[in-house]
Amino acid sequence: MTEIKKYYIGIDLGGTFIKGGIVDDEGAILVSDKVPTESDGGEKKVAENIAYLCEKLLNAANMTTGDVEGIGMGVPGMIDVKNGLVIFSNNLNWKDFKISEAVGALTGLPVKIANDANVAALGETKFGCGKAYNNTVLLTLGTGVGGGIVIDGKLFEGNRSAGAELGHSVIVAGGEQCTCGRKGCLEAYASATALIRDTKRAMEADKDSKMWEIGSVDNVTGKTAFDYADKDASAKKVVENYIEKLGVGITNLANEFRPEAVLLGGGVCAQGDNLVKPLQAFLDKEIFAGAMGPQVRILTATLENSAGLLGAAALFME
Amino acid sequence: MTEIKKYYIGIDLGGTFIKGGIVDDEGAILVSDKVPTESDGGEKKVAENIAYLCEKLLNAANMTTGDVEGIGMGVPGMIDVKNGLVIFSNNLNWKDFKISEAVGALTGLPVKIANDANVAALGETKFGCGKAYNNTVLLTLGTGVGGGIVIDGKLFEGNRSAGAELGHSVIVAGGEQCTCGRKGCLEAYASATALIRDTKRAMEADKDSKMWEIGSVDNVTGKTAFDYADKDASAKKVVENYIEKLGVGITNLANEFRPEAVLLGGGVCAQGDNLVKPLQAFLDKEIFAGAMGPQVRILTATLENSAGLLGAAALFME
């Protein structure tokens, strides 16, 4: 007996582009494409563009709407998942827009939505580095620190998808200013932005640092301190402090959620073992009840840009 | 048509006493009683004592095992909920004991277990101050800071019930020593123990403090600083710092879980509005996205000692 495959449309709705793909229930992307979002044209225009992208994808895959189970969408903003409502989206300039209803009416397909960062966490858990696990926490280490939580294979977003703001947890009360208004958030220590800030500060405090080989602090990236950590004490200190603060944040999440794995995404993860090995050692030492409790593994994301559309499709597979 | 009521046995298994009650599905306690735990007698003895207490409760209520749906138990320690297994219990000196099987064999009833602190959170949510809500986080402010998480009316405990260690989240990296080995945990600032430590320190730093009216630092309790906050600057500072640190911890949890309500239990809650009003103001100001997002209410627990057995019975009502 052959198992009949099911197919889904996954949509990753961004401020500039709408990316989409047709995905099977094992996470294979049959076709993918993108169209401009054109959010300036208003909510109706964006819904039409989504419907147009869905049609393009179905045509490319030689399918009709009858061949797919529905459309899953990751949307930037605060979402009322149950009612398919975007309560507020800064990127799209939307307030109280029933996008599920609008796209459903245009395509005739069932639509499910969730917050885009959370959806990416679901994608990475179902089909990426976390696929061996059903309970994960994802941190994205980029310009900011994003988060996502998967419990028993399902996205956990909190009331109106306003939870999982894992970057906005204070780990140093009264510490570095965060973009959210608070002081000392994980984001203010573990984002690539924070890493760059601390690298610049370290260079300015140590005029003999080998890091000055890059010419100017304007050339500092999230890689600089890691590149020089083996040969420069100031660079090493920046890396150690970064790992310690990120380790504190990860241990906090481990004690709260006790997931099977913490998944790390974003640019800083390119450091691979240089990042993950000391973090895992820190976590194993600091986690509540130490080796008595179940271990929490730290893994780096593997899906890159397709996490969003795969996770969106996975909203139908929860 | 009359709705037929269902009944459950709730057991709160402690190191010294086993407390139990027969509870209906609206949280009314028909009868309650307790027997000594006698954990020195070994796991079998404790299971027998639980079965004996169940029998006593049924007799007192004029019921037989056929009249109840099952036995719910809150157990101190690390629990494998799915397998009814106590992985480890420091209080009872147990390792890998299938308590559900043992009590089930003795009573002929289905048995469900969970961690005792978590079970109390479920009780407070189902039948106490959180009964209007399905998504709550509970913090117990006592000797330590305990935690519990309810999502969609069900207990969330993390892998092997090792999650929800909400007191062991660092809010001041490198700060006060915590009992768990880390430095700067919420527990090290928001427990009654921490409040007493800070009150003593404030008295010792200010020999003119009105708090010296109590005679000696040995007489300091968790109430002292609150009692003098209106008339003594040092006492006021202790209270303000306590509320700020607890506020940081609550805001972190609100950003991560975005529950409908945060429930506060434990001795410090006797302060009522003196505690809750400034905390709510702090949270409303600091929470991610401010007034754009759904509000998180702060409430104080109402069930006191019966939260455990009510929550244990509620394991059958999830």
Interface residues (C-beta under 8 A of the other chain):
Chain A: M78 F88 N135 G147 I151 F156 E157 G158 N159 R160 S161 A162 G163 A164 E165 L166 H168 S169 V170 I171 V172 A173 G175 C180 G181 R182 E244 K245 V248 T251 N252 L253 N255 E256 F257 R258 P259 E260 E286 F288 A289 G290 M292 G293 P294 V296
Chain B: M78 F88 N135 G147 I151 F156 E157 G158 N159 R160 S161 A162 G163 A164 E165 L166 H168 S169 V170 I171 V172 A173 G175 C180 G181 R182 E244 K245 V248 T251 N252 L253 N255 E256 F257 R258 P259 E260 E286 F288 A289 G290 M292 G293 P294 V296
